[in-house]
């Protein structure tokens, strides 16, 4: 498994980070009384959204990683969990959005899932 490149920023911009827990239960209406909730099979991993700002050189490294190393985001990769700081497995759930910040800097908006 590949690792997120150590030569590019390792943290999301402070105001861009969001995490949502995956849907791991289902609710079923009952003919009488309140709906019943139950846990489903394999839990879905937390969904992560955030932005990483990069220089042109860092962006070039990230782009090679995304397009080639992890096969356009299709492959799982190792990175640091944004809250716990421990190693975790990630996969892209959507294509990243790249924005120019001017002056040769770039912002990469990412949507990822932590694989449990």
PyMOL commands that set and color helices and strands:
alter all, ss='L'
color gray80, all
select helices_A, chain A and resi 14-16+56-69
alter helices_A, ss='H'
color red, helices_A
select strands_A, chain A and resi 2-3+18-20+25-28+36-39+47-55+77-80+87-92+97-102+105-115
alter strands_A, ss='S'
color yellow, strands_A
deselect
rebuild
show_as cartoon
